[in-house]
């Protein structure tokens, strides 16, 4: 059984609410603008017109994509499991004078017929969200669209987000990811096998980061708790790992990050 299946909606909501205050701050304005520009360019290439389009943003977070989509003239419905994230979205939408429809809901257990989402939206997007964890949740996303879908995810990060030593020495297991949600490869192959031909863009970014070891440790704990329970003893061991791996209290990393995004039309799949 995948680790994510052991985590309840209530646990997910609690953990993402905990992260809501700092989540938006982790993305600089420059990176936010670049992310938006890349999304809009790919949508345009795929033939998506945003003016007046109905859009569903699954796992919207604090609205990093919902806000610019609404600014571009789309009618946006923003869904997230954490009300704290939706509060950040509401604040920003109010500041910008935008009308966005926020819905607090888990995509893992969402009933799209009760929500009235089936075949409703011109565009459905799922950007870097753990809400899409398997084929079932991916199919649910596509079932809400009558025209286009957008999906993005990581492909690889060298080194991994969580050091392998933490998995092996502290958690007592080999590093693993949910096979479907681990990146772009499997979702792309799945979409292609259904007869759709996505427009795809790949990204590569080098990143050097320095942060207080305690902040790095808490971020690692938050990330791991998205998919599993951690005892107080394990959390303390993780903190000790980051402390011992730091220099003068600073934990430094260099990473090479690869990600991808794709847009596909649901019209006339190849037979």
C-alpha positions as CSV (number, residue, x, y, z in Angstrom):
1,X,0.0,0.0,0.0
2,X,1.4,3.4,-0.9
3,X,2.3,5.6,2.0
4,X,-0.1,8.3,0.9
5,X,-3.0,5.8,1.3
6,X,-2.2,5.7,5.0
7,X,-2.7,9.4,5.4
8,X,-6.3,10.7,5.9
9,X,-7.8,13.8,4.5
10,X,-7.9,15.3,8.0
11,X,-4.1,14.7,8.4
12,X,-3.5,16.3,5.0
13,X,-5.6,19.4,5.8
14,X,-3.9,19.8,9.2
15,X,-0.4,19.7,7.6
16,X,-1.1,22.0,4.7
17,X,-2.8,24.5,7.0
18,X,0.3,24.5,9.1
19,X,2.3,25.4,6.0
20,X,-0.1,28.0,4.6
21,X,1.5,31.1,6.2
22,X,5.0,30.4,4.9
23,X,4.1,28.5,1.7
24,X,3.7,31.5,-0.6
25,X,6.7,33.3,0.9
26,X,9.0,30.5,-0.3
27,X,8.4,31.5,-4.0
28,X,10.0,34.8,-4.9
29,X,8.2,37.3,-7.1
30,X,10.6,36.7,-9.9
31,X,10.1,33.0,-9.8
32,X,6.3,33.5,-9.6
33,X,6.3,35.7,-12.7
34,X,8.5,33.2,-14.6
35,X,6.2,30.3,-13.6
36,X,3.1,32.2,-14.8
37,X,4.8,33.3,-18.1
38,X,5.7,29.7,-18.8
39,X,2.2,28.5,-18.1
40,X,0.6,31.1,-20.3
41,X,3.0,30.5,-23.2
42,X,2.3,26.8,-23.1
43,X,-1.4,27.3,-23.0
44,X,-1.2,29.7,-25.9
45,X,0.8,27.1,-27.9
46,X,-1.8,24.5,-27.2
47,X,-4.6,26.8,-28.4
48,X,-6.1,27.7,-25.0
49,X,-7.9,31.1,-24.8
50,X,-8.2,32.3,-21.2
51,X,-10.6,35.2,-21.7
52,X,-14.0,34.1,-20.5
53,X,-12.8,30.5,-20.0
54,X,-14.0,28.4,-17.0
55,X,-11.0,27.1,-15.1
56,X,-10.6,24.6,-12.3
57,X,-7.3,24.9,-10.3
58,X,-6.8,21.6,-8.3
59,X,-4.5,22.0,-5.3
60,X,-4.5,25.8,-5.8
61,X,-2.5,26.6,-2.6
62,X,-2.3,30.3,-2.0
63,X,-3.3,31.1,-5.5
64,X,0.0,31.4,-7.4
65,X,-1.8,30.4,-10.6
66,X,-5.4,31.1,-9.8
67,X,-4.7,34.8,-9.4
68,X,-3.0,35.4,-12.7
69,X,-5.5,33.2,-14.5
70,X,-8.3,35.4,-13.1
71,X,-6.4,38.5,-14.0
72,X,-6.3,37.1,-17.6
73,X,-10.1,37.0,-17.7
74,X,-10.8,33.4,-16.7
75,X,-13.6,32.4,-14.4
76,X,-11.6,30.5,-11.8
77,X,-12.7,27.8,-9.3
78,X,-9.9,27.1,-6.9
79,X,-9.9,23.9,-4.9
80,X,-7.6,23.0,-2.0
81,X,-7.8,20.8,1.1
82,X,-6.4,23.5,3.4
83,X,-8.6,26.4,4.4
84,X,-5.5,28.3,5.4
85,X,-4.3,28.2,1.8
86,X,-7.7,29.4,0.6
87,X,-7.6,32.2,3.1
88,X,-4.3,33.5,1.5
89,X,-6.0,33.2,-1.9
90,X,-9.1,35.1,-0.7
91,X,-6.9,37.9,0.7
92,X,-5.0,38.3,-2.5
93,X,-8.1,38.1,-4.7
94,X,-9.7,40.8,-2.6
95,X,-6.6,43.0,-2.9
96,X,-6.7,42.6,-6.7
97,X,-10.5,43.0,-7.0
98,X,-10.9,39.6,-8.5
99,X,-13.8,37.2,-8.2
100,X,-12.6,33.6,-7.6
101,X,-14.6,30.7,-6.3
102,X,-12.6,28.9,-3.5
103,X,-13.7,25.4,-2.5
104,X,-12.3,23.5,0.4
105,X,-12.1,19.9,-0.6
106,X,-9.7,16.9,-0.9
107,X,-9.1,15.7,-4.4
108,X,-8.4,12.3,-3.1
109,X,-12.0,11.7,-2.1
110,X,-13.8,14.4,-4.2
111,X,-17.2,13.5,-5.7
112,X,-17.2,15.5,-8.9
113,X,-20.8,14.7,-9.6
114,X,-22.0,16.1,-6.3
115,X,-19.7,19.1,-6.8
116,X,-21.2,19.5,-10.3
117,X,-17.7,19.4,-11.9
118,X,-18.1,16.7,-14.5
119,X,-17.4,18.0,-18.0
120,X,-17.9,21.5,-16.7
121,X,-14.6,23.4,-17.3
122,X,-12.8,24.7,-20.4
123,X,-9.5,24.1,-18.6
124,X,-8.5,22.0,-15.6
125,X,-5.0,22.5,-14.2
126,X,-3.1,20.4,-11.6
127,X,0.3,22.1,-10.9
128,X,2.8,20.3,-8.7
129,X,0.0,19.1,-6.5
130,X,-0.1,15.9,-4.3
131,X,-3.8,15.9,-5.0
132,X,-3.0,13.9,-8.1
133,X,-1.5,10.7,-6.6
134,X,-2.7,7.9,-9.0
135,X,-4.6,7.0,-12.1
136,X,-8.0,7.4,-10.3
137,X,-7.3,11.0,-9.2
138,X,-5.8,11.8,-12.7
139,X,-8.9,10.4,-14.5
140,X,-11.1,12.5,-12.1
141,X,-9.2,15.6,-13.2
142,X,-9.7,14.8,-16.9
143,X,-13.4,14.1,-16.3
144,X,-14.0,17.7,-15.2
145,X,-12.7,19.1,-18.4
146,X,-14.6,19.5,-21.7
147,X,-11.7,21.0,-23.6
148,X,-8.1,21.2,-22.1
149,X,-6.0,19.8,-19.2
150,X,-2.7,21.1,-17.8
151,X,-0.5,19.0,-15.6
152,X,3.0,19.7,-14.2
153,X,5.3,17.8,-11.9
154,X,8.9,17.2,-11.0
155,X,11.0,14.8,-13.0
156,X,14.2,14.6,-10.9
157,X,16.1,16.5,-8.2
158,X,19.8,15.9,-7.7
159,X,20.3,15.4,-4.8
160,X,16.8,14.3,-3.7
161,X,14.7,16.7,-1.6
162,X,15.2,14.5,1.5
163,X,18.7,13.1,1.9
164,X,18.8,9.3,1.5
165,X,20.5,9.0,4.9
166,X,17.3,10.1,6.6
167,X,15.3,7.4,4.9
168,X,17.9,4.6,5.5
169,X,19.3,5.5,8.9
170,X,16.3,7.2,10.6
171,X,13.2,5.9,8.8
172,X,14.7,2.5,8.2
173,X,13.6,2.1,4.6
174,X,14.7,2.8,1.0
175,X,13.6,6.2,-0.5
176,X,10.5,5.7,-2.5
177,X,7.8,7.8,-4.2
178,X,4.3,7.0,-5.3
179,X,4.9,5.6,-8.8
180,X,2.3,7.7,-10.5
181,X,2.9,11.0,-8.8
182,X,6.7,10.8,-8.8
183,X,7.0,13.0,-11.8
184,X,5.9,13.7,-15.4
185,X,7.0,10.5,-17.1
186,X,4.1,8.1,-16.1
187,X,1.3,10.7,-16.5
188,X,2.7,11.6,-19.9
189,X,2.8,8.0,-21.0
190,X,-0.7,7.5,-19.7
191,X,-2.1,10.5,-21.5
192,X,-0.3,9.4,-24.7
193,X,-1.7,5.8,-24.4
194,X,-5.2,7.3,-24.3
195,X,-4.6,8.8,-27.7
196,X,-3.9,12.4,-26.7
197,X,-0.8,14.3,-27.9
198,X,0.3,16.8,-25.2
199,X,2.3,19.9,-25.8
200,X,5.2,19.5,-23.4
201,X,7.9,21.8,-22.0
202,X,10.8,20.8,-19.8
203,X,12.7,23.0,-17.3
204,X,16.0,22.7,-15.6
205,X,17.1,24.9,-12.7
206,X,20.3,25.0,-10.6
207,X,19.7,26.1,-7.0
208,X,22.1,27.0,-4.1
209,X,20.4,27.4,-0.8
210,X,21.6,28.3,2.7
211,X,19.3,28.3,5.7
212,X,19.3,27.8,9.4
213,X,19.6,24.1,10.1
214,X,16.5,24.2,12.3
215,X,14.4,25.7,9.5
216,X,15.7,23.1,7.0
217,X,14.9,20.3,9.5
218,X,11.3,21.5,10.0
219,X,10.8,21.8,6.3
220,X,12.0,18.2,5.9
221,X,9.6,17.0,8.7
222,X,6.7,18.9,7.1
223,X,7.4,17.3,3.7
224,X,7.7,13.8,5.1
225,X,4.5,14.2,7.1
226,X,2.5,14.8,4.0
227,X,2.7,11.1,3.3
228,X,3.4,9.5,6.7
229,X,3.2,9.8,10.5
230,X,6.5,10.6,12.3
231,X,7.0,10.0,16.0
232,X,8.6,12.6,18.2
233,X,11.7,10.4,18.5
234,X,12.0,10.3,14.7
235,X,11.5,14.1,14.4
236,X,14.3,14.6,16.9
237,X,16.6,12.4,15.0
238,X,15.9,14.3,11.8
239,X,16.7,17.6,13.6
240,X,19.9,16.1,14.9
241,X,20.9,15.1,11.4
242,X,20.5,18.6,10.0
243,X,22.2,20.1,13.0
244,X,25.3,17.8,12.6
245,X,25.3,18.4,8.8
246,X,25.5,22.2,9.2
247,X,28.4,24.6,9.4
248,X,28.1,27.4,11.9
249,X,24.4,26.6,12.1
250,X,23.9,26.9,8.4
251,X,22.7,24.0,6.3
252,X,23.9,24.5,2.6
253,X,22.7,22.6,-0.4
254,X,23.2,22.7,-4.2
255,X,20.6,21.0,-6.3
256,X,19.8,20.4,-10.0
257,X,16.1,20.4,-10.5
258,X,14.3,19.0,-13.5
259,X,10.5,19.5,-14.0
260,X,8.0,19.4,-16.8
261,X,4.6,20.6,-17.8
262,X,2.1,19.5,-20.4
263,X,-1.2,20.6,-22.0
264,X,-3.5,18.4,-24.0
265,X,-6.8,18.8,-25.8
266,X,-9.6,16.3,-25.0
267,X,-11.0,16.7,-28.5
268,X,-10.5,13.9,-31.1
269,X,-7.9,11.5,-29.5
270,X,-5.8,9.5,-31.9
271,X,-7.2,6.0,-32.5
